[in-house]
Amino acid sequence: MDDIVVYSKTKEEHTKHVKQILKVVEEVGLFLNKEKCEFLKTEIQILGHVIDANGVRIDPKRVKSIEQLKIPKTRKELVFFLRMINCCSRFLKNLSCDTSYLYGMIRKDSEIN
């Protein structure tokens, strides 16, 4: 386990939730790296997303990295591209329809032109 994210509506609720999590962590014998722990954050970046009081959105760093991708020329590059944009699927309407042709191109018997 690498990250534990705790969301709460109020500071009091958050303190209660964090205490509960820390108790379970101790009970099961896990250890936390104090230097990596952050508490009472109003915004976090995790798994290519930014989460704050306004909701969830794509991390601008991920968008920039997708924008900088070159047009895929090999099956491996196409698979990489599709994985990158698939992480953003909840924000892109009709992504599965728009990419169905590309997914067809990654079959072994298909040629990438």
Contacts in CASP RR format, 6 or more apart in sequence:
PFRMAT RR
TARGET T0000
AUTHOR 0000-0000-0000
METHOD contacts of the structure
MODEL  1
MDDIVVYSKTKEEHTKHVKQILKVVEEVGLFLNKEKCEFLKTEIQILGHV
IDANGVRIDPKRVKSIEQLKIPKTRKELVFFLRMINCCSRFLKNLSCDTS
YLYGMIRKDSEIN
1 30 0 8 1.000
3 46 0 8 1.000
4 21 0 8 1.000
4 25 0 8 1.000
5 44 0 8 1.000
5 46 0 8 1.000
5 51 0 8 1.000
6 14 0 8 1.000
6 17 0 8 1.000
6 18 0 8 1.000
6 21 0 8 1.000
7 51 0 8 1.000
8 14 0 8 1.000
8 16 0 8 1.000
8 17 0 8 1.000
11 40 0 8 1.000
14 40 0 8 1.000
18 39 0 8 1.000
22 32 0 8 1.000
25 31 0 8 1.000
25 32 0 8 1.000
42 52 0 8 1.000
42 53 0 8 1.000
43 50 0 8 1.000
43 51 0 8 1.000
43 52 0 8 1.000
44 50 0 8 1.000
44 51 0 8 1.000
44 52 0 8 1.000
45 59 0 8 1.000
45 61 0 8 1.000
47 87 0 8 1.000
48 58 0 8 1.000
48 59 0 8 1.000
48 61 0 8 1.000
48 62 0 8 1.000
48 87 0 8 1.000
49 56 0 8 1.000
49 57 0 8 1.000
49 58 0 8 1.000
49 59 0 8 1.000
49 62 0 8 1.000
50 56 0 8 1.000
50 57 0 8 1.000
50 58 0 8 1.000
50 59 0 8 1.000
50 60 0 8 1.000
56 90 0 8 1.000
57 91 0 8 1.000
58 88 0 8 1.000
58 91 0 8 1.000
62 84 0 8 1.000
62 87 0 8 1.000
62 88 0 8 1.000
63 88 0 8 1.000
65 84 0 8 1.000
66 84 0 8 1.000
66 85 0 8 1.000
66 88 0 8 1.000
69 80 0 8 1.000
69 81 0 8 1.000
69 84 0 8 1.000
70 77 0 8 1.000
72 78 0 8 1.000
72 80 0 8 1.000
72 81 0 8 1.000
72 112 0 8 1.000
73 112 0 8 1.000
74 112 0 8 1.000
75 105 0 8 1.000
75 106 0 8 1.000
75 112 0 8 1.000
78 102 0 8 1.000
78 105 0 8 1.000
78 106 0 8 1.000
78 112 0 8 1.000
79 106 0 8 1.000
81 102 0 8 1.000
82 99 0 8 1.000
82 102 0 8 1.000
82 103 0 8 1.000
82 106 0 8 1.000
85 92 0 8 1.000
85 95 0 8 1.000
85 99 0 8 1.000
86 95 0 8 1.000
88 95 0 8 1.000
89 95 0 8 1.000
89 96 0 8 1.000
92 98 0 8 1.000
104 110 0 8 1.000
105 111 0 8 1.000
105 112 0 8 1.000
END
